[in-house]
Amino acid sequence: MNQRGFLTYAFLLSAAGAAALAGCAGSSSTDAMNPSSSGTASLARFHGMDLTRIVAMTNRMHASPKIRYNKRRSWSRQQRAGGFLTYASDGASGTVDIYNTQVKNGKLYGQITGFALPFGACADASGNVYVADLGNQDVVEFAHGGITPINTFYASGALIGCSVDPTTGNVAVSAFFGANQSSYSGGVYVFPGGSSTPAFYSDPNVALYYPPAYDSQGNLFVQGLGNGYAWGSGGASYLDELPSGGSSLEELSLSGATIYFPGSAQWDGKYVMLTDQAYQDGSTTGLYRVTVSGSTATVVGASDLTDTCGYYGSSTDVIQPWPNGTTFKMNQVLGGNLACYSRFDTWKYMEGGNPKRSLPRNIAPVFGTGQTLSPPK
């Protein structure tokens, strides 16, 4: 098995930690960033911040990877890649791993190397997979089972995740925060029909944006944290919508729950699914199913993802859980659990509790920052 990295945890607690991030220019540890790809010129664009410090802001545990890049060539068993494939980003080795998670214990079908810091992923109806590379500030597209890029989308900022509009083919990409030297504020880029020139949308009240989701009607949803968090004073959680055909992000009120630390929005085929990395202000990851009417999102179901793999009881921290409860009728949700070493779990969708199975540690991503499921063509 290819050499992988190990985790280091930067416990950047509340205001003090966020303030330390804001003031860390000139103190980045760039010796850890030595990828085999072309990536890392972007370091200087993020206020001199080490990319791993940026990652520590994205998750509740404030965990960041100690990066040991996998410098081997990409590989794939394409002749065996005809079924559903799971693509999982590993920020600790700069790889995206390809699995068949439908077989017992899972099976590694390939690895795509050369990323600077791969993060959230998404797939279209044809099975093409898009991977947001936070370090390279681009989104790279691959065919189902393929390891050679077929398209690349470039945008400014710490790109954290994506979604494909099923009605138009537009690709929406969230920038966790932007490259503006005077502000952390990120936003959402939308590449029309795969075009290389995106439109940009942002909410002045939101600083940090998480992976977005299109619903079946082409409405786009994105979770975020307010400006207070970015500047070290807490910050509120937000849910925004870009309506199909709309020209601006609109804030939605959430009825029936409080999101304490967002992770991502997803579409499960029937409902918008929202992630809370601090479910009920605790140490596990929660999933909320919501319906949207006008400016209100109403919770219609909730579940708590737990895992007993670590030293913190049933702790979980999943940035981008990927549900396919109704889309692919497999009734499961996939996610890398940052609360444990080399942990990639499968839970029964909306049942929650402990995982039904986990990938073997020797093939699981060390630092699982995102995943998606690619349907066969």
N, C-alpha and C positions, 0 to 999 in steps of 0.2 A: 504494500500500500504506500502511496506517495507520502512523503514527510509533510506533516501539518504543523500549524502553530499552536501556541498555548495562550490562554487568556490572562490578561492582567486586569484588575478591577480598580478603577479610579473612583473612589467614593466621594463624588463632588456634591456634598450635601447642600440642599436647598439654596438659599441666597448666596451663601459664601462660595459654594462651588461654582455657581453660574457666574458670579462676579469674577472669580479667578479665571474662568474661561475668557471672559470679555477682556481681561487685562493681560493675556499671556503672549502678546506680540513680542517676538524676539526671543522667546524661550522654548520654541518647538524642538522636539527631539526627532529631527528628520533622518537620523541615522537608521531608524527602523524602516524608513520608506525607501526601498531600493528595488522597485519592481523590475521584472524582465520586460514589461511593456513600456509604452511611451508615457505613461501616466504622471505624475507628480509635479509638473510645473504649476499645477493648481494650488500647491501649498501656499505660495506667496499671496494668493488672492484671498485667502481666508484669514486676514489679519495676522499672518505669521503663525497661525495655529496648526499644530500637528493634526493630521486627519483623524488619528485615533481619539483625540480630544473632542473632535466634532461628533464622532460616533457615540462618545460617552453621554452627549446631550440627548441622543435619540431614544434612549431606553431608561426605564425606571431605575434599574440597578446601577446606572452610570458605569456600565461595563464597557471596556474597549479591548480590541484584540492586540496582542503582541504579534506583529505580522512577520511571518516567515514564508516568503513567496515560494510557491511551487513553480519551479523553472522548467519542468518537463513539458513536452509537447502535448497539445490537446489530443484527445482520442475519444472514439465512440464506436460502439458495436451497432453501427447503423442497420446492418442486416437483421438485427433482432429488435429494432426500435419501432415496431409497428403499432404498439398499443399505447395506452396512456403513460406518459413519462412525467416524473416530478423533477423540476429544476430547482436546486437549492443553492443560494449564494453562501460562500464561506469567506467572510472578511478576514480571517486569520491566515489564509493561504493565497488569496487573490484568485480563487477558482469558483466556477459554477459546476456543481456536481449533478449528474443526470442519473436518476434512479427509476426503477420499476418498483413502486411501493405497493403494487397490488399482489406481488408474490410474497409468501411468508418470509418475514424478517427483512424484506427488501433486497434489492440487488443493484449494484453499481453498474450502469451501462456506459458511462463515459465521464470525462471531465473537460471543461473548457478553461484553459489557463490564460494568463496574460492580462488580467484585470488589475487595476490599481486598488480599488476597494469596492467590490460588487455589493449591491444592496438589493432593493426590492425588484421583483420581476412580475411580468404579466404575459398573457398569451392571447392570440386572436382565434377566431373560429377555425382557421386553417391549420392551427397547431404551431404557427410561428411564435417564437418566444422572444421577449424583449427584456433586457437586463440593464437596469440603471447602475452605472459605475460612478459612484460618488467621487472617487479620486480623479477620474479622467474627465468628469463633467460631460458625459455622453450616455446615450442609450444605444445598445447594440442589439441588432435583430438577428436571430438564427432560425433556420428552418427546423421543423420537427426532427429531432435526432441528429441535427447537423452541428458541426463545430466551427464552420467557417462563416464569418459575418456576411449577411446579405444586404444589410443597410445599417447606417449609423446616424443618429440624431444628436446634434450638438446644442447645448444650452449652457447658460452661465449660472453657476451656483452649485450647491451640494445636492446633486440629484439623488433622490431617495427611493423613488418608486414610480410606477406607471399603470396605465389602464388603457384599453382599446375600446373605442366606441363601436358597438355592434351595428349601429345604423349608418355610420359614415366611414369607418376605418380610421378616424382620427386617433392619434396617440397623445394622451395627456400624461405629462411628466411633472411630478412635484419636486421643487427645489426646497429642501429642508430650510436652508436660508440662502440668501443670494451672495453675489460677489461684490456688492456695493460696499465700499470702504467706510461709509458713514452709518450703516445700519445693518442689522442681521436679517432684515426682512426678506423672506423668500417669496414663493408664489407658485403658480401652476402655468406650465407651458403647454399649449395645444398645437400639435403638428397636424395641419389639415390633410387628411388622406395620405399620410406618409410624406408630405412635403417637407423640405429641409428648412422652411421659414415658418417659425411658430408665432402664434399670438400669445401674449402674456397677460395673466390675470392675478390680482392680489387684493387682499383685504387690508386696509390700513390698520385694523385692530389686531391682526395676526402677524406674528414674527416667524414662527416655525411651522412648517407644513409637513404632513405625513403622506404616505402613499394613497393615491386617490382611487375612486371607483366610478365607472359608468354603470348606470342601470340599463335595462333593455330598451328604454325609450331615448337614450342618448343624453340623459341628465347626469351631470358629473358632481360627485360628492367628495369632500376632502375635510379631514380633521386637522386642527392646529392648536398651537399654544400662543397666548397673547404676548404682547411686547414686554410685560412685566417679567415673564420667565426669562426671556433672552437677556435682560439687563439685571437679573439677579434679585428680583423682588416677588417671586411667586408666579404670577400670570394665570389667566383664566384659560379654560379649554373652549374651543370653538368648533362648530360644524357649519361648513359653508356649502352652498350649491351653486353650480353654474348651470342654469336651465338649458335644455336643448335649444339652440338658436339664440341664447342670451349673450349679452355683451359684458356682464360683470358678475363677480361672485356675490351671492346674497347670503347673509347670515340666517341660520335657522335656530330656533329655540328647541331644546330637547326636553320632552315631557316624559316623566316616569323614571329618570335615572340621572346621575351625575357622573360625567367622565372626569376622572382625576388626572390621568396621564394617558393621552391618546396614543394609538399605535398605527392604525390604518382604517380606511373604509374599504369595504368589499361588497360585491353584489353576489348573492347566493342563488339567483335565478328567480326569486320571488320578493325578497326583502333586501334592504340595505343593511349590511352588518357593520357595526362599529366596534372598535377595539378599545379596551381600557387596560393599560398595563399595570394599573394599581386598582384592581377591581374592588369597589366599595372601600376605597382608600386603604387597601391592604397589600399583600405581597404576592398575589396571584393575578393572572390575566383573565379578564372577563370579556364575553361577547354579548352584544346587544343586537337583536333584530329590531328594525324600526320601519315604520311606514311614514311617508312624507305627504303632507297635505298643506299646500300654501307655504307658510313660513314656519310650520311646526313639524318636527320629527317626533313620533310617538313610539315608545318602546312597547313591543308586543311579545317579547321573549328575551330571556337572559340565561347565560350559562357561565360556569366558573371552571377554567382550565387549571387543573392541579397536577402535581408530579412529585413523587417522593424520592427523586434521584439525588438530591443534594443535602446540604447541612442545614437548610433553612425550612424544615418541615415540608409543607406541600407547595413551596414557592415555585412560581413560573414567571417568566418575562419573555413574552413573544411579541416582537414588534409588528410583524405582518402575518398573522394567521391566515391561511388560505382555505376558505370553505368551498366545498362542492356538494353541499347537501341536496340541492335541488337541480343545480346546473348539470351535473353529471350523474345524479341519482346514486351516489356512493355513500352518502350520509357520513362524511368524515371531514375533519378539519386538520390541516397539516401545519406544523410550525417548528422552528428551531427554538429551543428553550435556553435562553442565555443564563438562567439561574443555575445551570448544570454544565459540566464539561462535556463537550462533544455529544449533545443531546438533540435528537430530531424525532418528534413524536407525532403519532396519529391518534386523535381523539374522535369519539363518536360525535358528530355535529349536533350541537345544541343540547346534548346530554351532559357534556362536560365531565368533571371528575378526573380521575387519573387516566393516562393514555391507554388505549387498547393495545398498542404496540409501539416499539421504538426501533429505529435503525441500530444495527450493531455499532459500537463506538468506533471500531476501526474503519468504518466507511462513512460515518456521520460527519457533517460539517462541524468544525470546532466552534465557530462563531456564526451561527445561522441567522443572517440578517433579513432574509426574504426568500420566498419560494412561490412557484406557480405550477399548475398542472397543464401540460400540453396534450390536447386530444389528438388521436390519430387522424390522419387525413382520409 
